Amino acid sequence: MTTYPDTVSTMELIKELVSIPSPSGNTDKIIEFVEGKLSGFELKMQRNRKGGLLITLPGQDTAQHRMLTAHVDTLGAMVKSITPGGRLKLSMIGGFRWNSVEGEYCEIQTHSGKVYTGTILMHQTSVHVYKNAGDAPRNEDNIEVRIDEKVSNAEDVRNLGIEVGDFVSFDPRVEMTDSGFIKSRHLDDKASVAILIKLIQHICKEKLTLPYTTHFLISNNEEIGYGGNSNITPETVEYLAVDMGALGDGQSSDEYTVSICAKDSSGPYHYGLRKHLIELAKANDVEYKVDIYPYYGSDASAAIRSGHDIVHGLIGPGIESSHAFERTHKSSLFHTEKLLKAYVQSSLTENR
Ligand SMILES: [Zn+2]
């Protein structure tokens, strides 16, 4: 018998995942890593054209399918221009605030694959030089990258091989604390990717046959809005996105429970599936919170928007300070893992 959930090893896997840069648009390396984690098992695994990974486990019932998704792509940036002073201006990938990356170490990956390091700073950073250092707006005009190379003009930068269009990724600064927290960038949604990998490994090791053919889509374009809206088989009845719960004023989600989403900016999630998830949580001693995320869309809402006639849902670990300095607790991961295991073994909502 393998231990499940083994949340400590899930956290180790999250640490590995967040340490591989994968801004939306540049995810081949992380997808390779995920393939490696699942390669020892007899699994039907294929990449889609967008670069995501689709894993299929045949079930007892092959006429009705279920699909789960989590995304490996993260926020990041792209080199927008090179300044005459030899710094880089950035264009955002995904939705964040510039102040949340100010001061952060970063990596610039060139066309040929060479990697340089740097720091994301305000142009007007030095308080000994700039009177308005604290007040200048944190925006595309003022934020720039200081490259860790001897460069003093645009030509020097170009001689390194750095060009407009190069990907820039943020240092995750991952740490685990004795009190059970994991803090890092990109827990959205690599925490959930780790959870799905662990679940698939567990199903394979225990040779469990799921009630329905179940697809796992590791999507790679969620942060830009269209990650999990393709490769949904016509047989797919239910589609569950596993993505973070959002915390803040007025939110019921926290870092210790699994968050079940009732509604986000795309509207309500399927009521029947939400009730099913709550019943499963109650029956399996899973601590959960039902919540509404005011500024949020998921791969499940993207799938609905693209025209799929599916029952859609969204659950995930509660992530503090999302799209910034994120953190969650092992307890939230544990309850998400428990609920997912019960879910993949349960009846489809419409068959109950
Ligand atoms: Zn996400």
Residues whose N, C-alpha, C, O or C-beta is under 5 A from the ligand:
A	BS01	ZN	D188 D189 D243 M244
